[in-house]
Every structure is written in C-alpha cells, then in structure tokens.
Amino acid sequence: MLSIKSKLGCFIGVQYFRPPNPPTKFWEKDIKNIRNLGFKVIRTWLYWSKVNPRPRKWDFNIYDRFVEIAHRNGLKVLIQLVPESPPQYILSKYSYAYYMNENGQIVKPYALGMVSIGGYPGLNPDMPEVRKLIEKFFIKTVSHYSGIDVHLYDVWNELMPHYRIPALLYNPSTQDRFRKWLKKKYGNIDSLNDAWGGSTYTDWSQIEMPLKGNYANMLDLHLFHRHWIREELKWRVKLVKKIDDEAICLSHAAGGLATVTKTPYNIWDLAEIVDIWGTSDYEIDFYRAALLHNLIRSSCNGGEWWLSEQTGGRTWTLFGEKHRSKTFIVQKMVQAISYGAKGNIIWQYRPEIFGQESPNFGLVFEDGTYTERTKAVSSLAKKLEKYSYIFDNLRFDKPDVGIVFDWRIRSLEYTAFNDPGKFSERELLGWHSLLTDISIDVSILSVENIVEKGIDKNIRLLIIPLLIQDMENIMEKLIKFVENGGYLFIGPYFLVYNEKLYVNSSIPPYKVFGFKRREIYYPDKINISTIMNIDLKGWHLIETLELIDAEPIAYMGKHIVGVSKNIGNGKIYYIGTFLGHTYREENLQKFIEKILREASCRRFPKATNNIIVRKAYGGGGEILFLFNPTERSKNTEISIDKEAIEIVSDKKYKSKNGKLKIRLKQREAKILYIK
C-alpha cells in the first residue's frame, strides 16, 4: 500500500485553520476553492486548550467539521499538534511548572502570534505530572483522528520556545536532568572538575547551569540543551506512532537561517527522528534562503523535506513591513524544489484576523477573493500536478563539493561574544553564496557525521571555513580523504583547541600540514597576493605562517599567509583569513574556480548576467532551474543546443547558435525541461 508521502508527490499546500481564524462561515467555499486551485494539503493548528477547555471535557467538534469538509474536497489534512497551549485550568493548577529563563525568572504564559488565544509557551514537561498531561493530549487527539483517516502530524512547530541560545530550560526539574546528564558523561565529580578547568565541586547537587562561564562548561550546557530538545522530539514522535502506526510525523525549524545556525538544537539530530523534516522560510535574501534550504536538505541525508511555511503575502505584525510579490513567492517555492523539497506550504490562505500577526500573511484578500499571488501559486501547483511524472521523481547528481559545518562553534561564540554565529554564520553563508553564484552544487557536511561515517565518496573538494576545536579521529578522516585524492581547503584558526578546549601547542598539526601558525594581525585592510597572480581580500584577521615542508602560495607583504601541500593523491590548501566574508570579490571566484578545475568538480550549466542555475533529472530529460536573485529584470544566455519548454508558462525556447536566450523578471524563477 502506498504511504501518504508517496501519494502526495511534489505538491503545494496551505495553512488554513488556526483558531480563531478564519470564521466557520467561510469554510465550505474556501476549502472547495483551495482544492480547485490545485493545492493538496490543508493544515490546521490543534490547540490543547480548544479541545480540553475544562477538566474531563474533550471536544473535537470544530476540528472534526474542518476535517470532514477537507476530506470531502479531496484534501489531505495536516494537524499541527500544539502542546504549548495548555488550557487555563491546567496553567493555574501547575503554575510551579512554568518554564524558567537563564536569569531564574519564570516565563508566565502569554499570547503571541503562534498562540493568539494565550497559554504560550506552556509548561515544562520535566515535571512528571505535566508530562502525563501532555501525553494525554497527544493520546486523545491522535486516537480520535486515526479513526477518521488523518495520519499527518507536525509534532513540534519550529521547536518553540527553544529556538535561541540559551534555551528556556533552567527550572529546578531541568537542572536535575542536567546534573544526571553530567554524571553520565563524566562518571565522577573529579573528572567534571578537571574538564571544567579545575572546578572544586564535591557533590553533584552543587552544580547548576552556568549563566556565564568558560568555553568548557558552557559547551556542556549547550550540549545538554541540544540533547533535551532531541529527546523531547523523539518522545513526541514515539508517542504518536504508538497510537497510530500509519502516522507520518513531521517537524520543522523556525523561519530563517539564524534559526539553524544560532539555535540550541542540531538539525542533523532532529532530521533522523521524524519521517519528514522541514523549515519555515521568511528570508528575503535569495542567498540566505539558498543556504537554509541546503542545510535542511543536507541534514536529511536523502530523506524527505518540506518547505513547511512561507508567507502568502505581507509580513509581519500590525502595519506590516514587507510585501511579497507573486514572483518572489513562486521563486521561493521553486528554489526549495531545486534543493529536493517535496512539499511547499503557504502561510496562509486567509490573512490573520486576530492577534499580533493580523491582518497579514494571506494568499487571498480579507474577503476571500483572489490576489495575483493566488493565481501565480495556483498555476505552479497545477503544473506540478500536470507534470507529476517529472516532479514526483526528480533526481539530482550527488554534489562533489562539500562545506563542513560544526555545531559547536555557536557555543564558543555565545560564550565569547553573547552572539552565537557572529563569525561562523557569515563565513558559511559567504562560501555557500560564492559557490551558488558559480553554479556549483554543494553538500553541507556535519563534522560529527564525518567523524562517525567518514566523508562521502563523491566529494572531491571539501571546504572547512571554521573548525576550531579538535574532535576524536577528525584529522585521520581528513588526511585519509586527501590521501585518496580529495582536495581540502581550510580557513583560519583550524583546530586551535583540543577536545577539552585547551589551546593546542601545535597549531595546526604542522607535521601533517607542513607549516606552523605564528603571529596573528588585525589590519584595517587585508590584501593578499597569490602565486596564481590573483589578488585576494581577507577579513578581520590574518595569520602569518612558518614553512616546514609546505609550498607558499599567498603573501601579505613579506609574510607568508597561505600554503598548499600534496599528500598522497590529493592536496591541502590553507589561507589564514576569513575569505567567506569577502565572497563578492570577483578574484575570489577566479581563485576558487582554479581549485575546482584542479579537483575535477562538476558544474551546472552556466548562465550569463549572474543568473543562478540548478539542475535535476526527471521525465526522461534534464530540468534546469533558473533564478534571478535581484530586484531588476535581466537577460541571460545558456549554452544549450536543444529546445526547452518553460514549465510554469508553457513557453518554448529554441536554441540559436547553441544558446538559449531568456529574460527573467525581478526575483523570478523559471523551470526549463529539456528532453
């Protein structure tokens, strides 16, 4: 029997019912229109307080009505389970179980966009009596809806309220879990004291989560919060599947790149737990969205992912701050598909009518009539259905360029600057944007997965923008990769710290890399000359290097600042500055393109005039995704000697002199099918 996932294929859906929006009088007409527009999935937020308003009272009638209308119109229902919305009688009785922040302040439940009827962020499930109540909410809900053919559940919206460092996990019950976690990790108190730099604890009961600290104890705190979130998600999924063995469980990260690069959770941890992983995406910048989509794709390791939310109209609160055009919205969806997303869900069909997010976000007008955005998204939805033989089975070449992503750096940056991701996000974004611009597909590799599983065999060039703390066996994995013919490009501060977060006496391991790091300078301008006659610009710092047996390739004045070394069948490059921050520099593109050619890396077909290209296969042909990331129209040419059909518009493009000439409006995407 086909699963729900298989039946849906590549689709567009909409968020619809989040009490009190919209009024029931609109449901029949709206939901019929939603299916007629080509949408396949309709989402509702099932608030705990709505179905269990008083002790021993469970009432699903309003949601049942919604499900009945949706099913009658041929729509699959996605239920967003919201335990972060307890009823008032529970909040009042268990007020001692409120979440607590890092300053020891309790977080009294309140109303916000996610829960405009109040109760957010709910109660801490580390209290056994609270966990039983949350469990009852899940059991009652899933038991009820498994009986009427609802099997799609998003079990945790955006991992809220734990989408920032530090997480809201400081109350006494969670402090107890922290101490147990530490005891399991270290075994005895002396080992913990040693790991934390020489603390003098004599009993586990003396330990509390540090408010401020050194890199070691703060990393333990953040690792525990990461563990807590992973275990909570695992518990929710297990609970749903115990009740309904046909259930498909989803979850998704919050609304932008920072909620992946600066958060207490690790997306690779979470993607393993759910059937479908995903993200909200409210980024305006094309390149930030591209990195976000690629991070989610990469964390799934070939599994299914959805763009779980993107706005259907203006954002955010009250007077709003940004109008999203029809081309912008369609481009975002096509961008997700080009990274392998199966689902795209619009937030939302009608504008909010109550709460902080009103009167914004709607795909249609307040009276339910269609906008130009409605028509554009509907057109894409119908084309995905018409060409399902292409989109339901899209295939992608495995990337042969990888970028290493280290979750731990955010903890060190938080401890040092109170800003997780201060350097690392921008450096990662710069490298990814550079490679996107020059038509290179990239896989994001978690350093922990490299240690556990090694480097994917298809990777030819591995870029490490920032890896400053050692990890068991990481050097062995990297050297083996290079010896077997891989190319390694490394940025500054490489393995400055050992696994215990003490500074290494040898930076980097010079016996392998053939150089020692010496002085570090912080000039206002960093201008680097290379032996390739390509001048580069660095950012923030420049490391000077002392040669052992490496070859110098880059200089700043009289100082050597970059080297290369052949090891086995491969090669290592090292340049001691932040290059990702300068990715718009044309010379950096030339420099990296030389290394890409040397490593024999593939590229997508190149389009002129800075149009972004991505490629897939389906329906017996090639699919090219073209993106104009700018706010002005552009003409472009692509070297293709065959006719192409643009799927969204059904327009045919004929090749002239081996080239296709195409015009893209501002923030427009096109999908070319070449048979």
JOWO-V431542 format. One record per backbone hydrogen bond with DSSP energy under -1.0 kcal/mol. NH is the residue of the N-H (numbers start at 0). CO is the residue of the C=O. E is the energy in kcal/mol with one decimal. If there is no record, write none. Layout:
nh->{NH,NH}
co->{CO,CO}
e->{E,E}
This chain:
nh->{6,7,8,10,12,13,14,15,16,17,20,25,26,29,30,31,32,33,34,35,36,37,38,39,41,42,43,44,45,47,48,50,51,56,58,63,64,65,66,67,68,69,70,71,72,73,74,75,77,78,79,80,81,90,91,92,93,96,97,100,103,106,109,111,117,119,121,123,126,130,131,132,133,134,135,136,137,138,139,140,141,142,143,144,145,147,149,152,153,154,159,161,168,169,174,175,176,177,178,179,180,181,182,183,184,185,186,187,191,192,193,194,195,196,197,198,205,206,217,218,219,220,221,222,223,224,225,226,227,228,229,230,231,232,233,234,235,236,237,238,239,240,241,242,243,246,247,249,250,251,252,258,259,260,261,269,270,272,273,274,275,276,278,279,280,281,288,289,290,291,292,293,294,295,296,297,298,299,300,302,305,306,307,307,308,311,311,314,319,320,321,328,329,330,331,332,333,334,335,336,337,338,339,340,341,343,344,345,346,348,351,357,359,360,362,362,363,364,367,374,375,376,377,378,379,380,381,382,383,384,385,386,387,389,390,391,394,401,402,403,404,408,409,410,411,412,413,414,415,416,417,418,421,424,426,427,428,429,430,431,432,433,434,435,436,437,438,439,442,444,446,449,450,451,452,453,458,459,460,461,462,463,469,473,476,477,478,479,480,481,482,483,484,485,486,487,488,489,490,494,495,496,497,500,503,509,511,512,513,515,516,517,520,527,528,530,532,535,537,540,541,542,543,544,545,547,549,550,552,553,554,555,558,560,561,562,563,564,566,568,569,570,571,572,573,574,575,576,577,578,581,582,584,588,589,590,591,592,593,594,595,596,597,598,599,600,603,607,611,613,615,616,617,620,621,622,623,624,625,626,627,633,635,637,639,643,644,645,646,649,652,655,658,659,661,663,666,667,669,671,672,673}
co->{2,3,4,341,343,40,345,42,42,20,17,22,23,25,26,27,28,29,30,31,32,34,33,11,75,13,77,16,79,81,84,46,47,53,50,59,60,61,62,63,64,65,66,67,68,70,69,39,41,151,43,153,45,86,87,88,89,93,94,104,100,98,119,114,114,109,118,96,123,126,127,128,129,130,131,132,133,134,135,136,137,138,139,140,141,144,144,247,78,249,156,158,166,99,170,171,172,173,174,175,176,177,178,179,180,181,182,185,187,188,189,190,191,193,192,192,202,203,213,214,215,216,217,218,219,220,221,222,223,224,225,226,227,228,229,230,231,232,233,234,235,236,237,238,239,243,150,152,275,155,277,255,256,256,257,265,266,269,269,248,248,303,305,252,308,254,284,285,286,287,288,289,290,291,292,293,294,295,297,299,276,342,278,305,278,346,360,321,316,314,314,324,325,326,327,328,329,330,331,332,333,335,336,335,304,10,306,12,309,14,359,354,356,313,347,348,348,368,364,370,371,372,373,374,375,376,377,378,379,380,381,382,384,386,386,387,616,460,442,462,444,405,406,407,407,408,409,410,411,412,413,412,418,420,422,423,424,425,426,427,428,429,430,431,432,433,435,434,400,402,404,445,446,447,448,449,455,399,399,486,401,488,496,470,472,473,474,475,476,477,478,479,481,480,459,570,461,572,463,466,492,467,501,497,495,507,508,508,509,545,506,543,541,535,554,552,529,527,525,538,520,575,518,559,515,513,513,563,561,561,528,558,555,553,553,573,550,571,569,482,566,485,564,487,562,489,560,574,538,576,578,579,581,584,585,586,587,588,589,590,591,592,593,594,596,595,438,636,626,624,622,394,620,617,673,615,671,613,669,611,667,663,661,659,637,652,672,650,670,645,643,658,655,637,635,633,629,664,625,623,644,621}
e->{-2.1,-1.9,-1.5,-2.4,-3.1,-2.4,-2.7,-2.5,-1.2,-2.8,-2.6,-1.8,-1.3,-2.7,-3.0,-1.6,-2.3,-2.7,-1.7,-2.2,-2.0,-1.7,-1.7,-2.3,-2.7,-2.3,-2.4,-2.5,-2.7,-1.3,-1.6,-1.2,-1.6,-2.0,-2.4,-2.8,-2.2,-1.6,-2.7,-2.6,-2.1,-2.3,-2.9,-2.2,-1.2,-1.8,-2.5,-2.6,-2.6,-2.4,-3.3,-2.2,-1.6,-2.1,-2.8,-1.4,-2.4,-2.3,-1.4,-2.5,-2.0,-3.0,-3.1,-1.0,-2.0,-1.8,-1.1,-2.9,-1.4,-2.6,-1.9,-1.1,-2.4,-2.6,-2.0,-1.9,-2.2,-2.8,-2.8,-2.1,-2.8,-2.2,-1.7,-2.3,-2.2,-1.1,-2.0,-2.5,-2.4,-2.5,-2.2,-2.0,-2.0,-1.3,-2.2,-2.0,-1.4,-2.3,-2.2,-2.1,-2.5,-2.5,-2.4,-2.1,-2.0,-3.0,-2.3,-1.5,-1.4,-2.5,-2.3,-2.4,-2.2,-1.4,-3.0,-1.6,-1.7,-1.7,-2.0,-1.8,-1.9,-1.9,-2.5,-2.7,-2.3,-2.3,-2.3,-2.4,-2.9,-2.2,-2.2,-2.6,-2.2,-2.4,-2.3,-2.1,-2.1,-2.4,-2.4,-2.2,-2.1,-2.5,-1.7,-1.2,-2.6,-1.6,-3.4,-2.9,-1.2,-1.1,-2.2,-1.2,-2.2,-2.1,-2.2,-1.5,-2.5,-1.2,-1.3,-1.8,-1.7,-1.8,-1.4,-1.8,-2.2,-2.9,-1.9,-2.3,-2.2,-2.3,-2.8,-2.3,-2.6,-2.1,-2.8,-3.0,-2.3,-1.2,-1.1,-1.6,-1.9,-2.9,-1.3,-1.3,-1.1,-1.9,-1.2,-1.9,-3.2,-3.8,-1.7,-2.2,-2.3,-2.6,-2.2,-1.7,-2.7,-2.9,-1.9,-2.3,-2.5,-1.1,-2.2,-2.4,-2.3,-1.2,-2.5,-2.7,-3.4,-2.5,-2.3,-1.6,-2.0,-1.8,-1.5,-1.3,-2.1,-2.7,-2.1,-1.6,-2.1,-2.7,-2.4,-2.2,-1.8,-2.5,-2.6,-1.8,-2.3,-1.5,-2.8,-2.7,-1.3,-1.9,-2.2,-2.3,-2.7,-2.7,-2.3,-2.7,-3.1,-1.0,-1.2,-1.0,-1.4,-2.4,-2.2,-2.4,-2.4,-3.0,-2.1,-1.1,-1.7,-1.2,-2.2,-2.5,-2.9,-2.4,-2.1,-2.4,-2.7,-2.4,-2.1,-2.2,-2.5,-1.3,-1.5,-2.6,-2.4,-2.9,-2.2,-2.0,-2.0,-2.0,-3.5,-2.0,-1.7,-3.5,-1.9,-3.0,-3.1,-3.2,-2.6,-2.4,-2.1,-2.3,-2.9,-2.3,-1.9,-2.1,-3.0,-1.8,-2.2,-2.2,-2.7,-2.5,-2.9,-2.5,-2.5,-2.8,-1.4,-3.1,-3.2,-2.1,-3.2,-1.8,-1.8,-1.9,-2.8,-2.7,-2.8,-3.4,-2.4,-3.2,-2.7,-2.0,-1.7,-2.9,-2.0,-2.5,-2.2,-2.4,-2.9,-2.8,-3.2,-2.8,-1.9,-3.2,-2.7,-1.6,-3.0,-2.3,-1.9,-2.7,-1.4,-2.4,-2.2,-2.0,-1.7,-1.8,-2.2,-1.6,-2.7,-3.3,-2.5,-1.8,-2.4,-1.5,-1.2,-1.1,-1.9,-1.3,-2.4,-1.2,-1.7,-2.5,-2.6,-2.7,-1.6,-1.4,-2.7,-2.2,-2.1,-2.2,-1.1,-2.4,-3.0,-1.7,-2.4,-2.0,-2.5,-2.5,-2.2,-1.3,-2.8,-3.0,-2.5,-2.9,-3.0,-2.4,-2.4,-2.8,-2.9,-1.9,-1.6,-2.6,-2.2,-3.6,-2.8,-2.1,-3.3,-2.8,-1.1,-2.7,-2.5,-3.0,-1.7,-1.7,-2.2,-3.1,-2.9,-2.9}
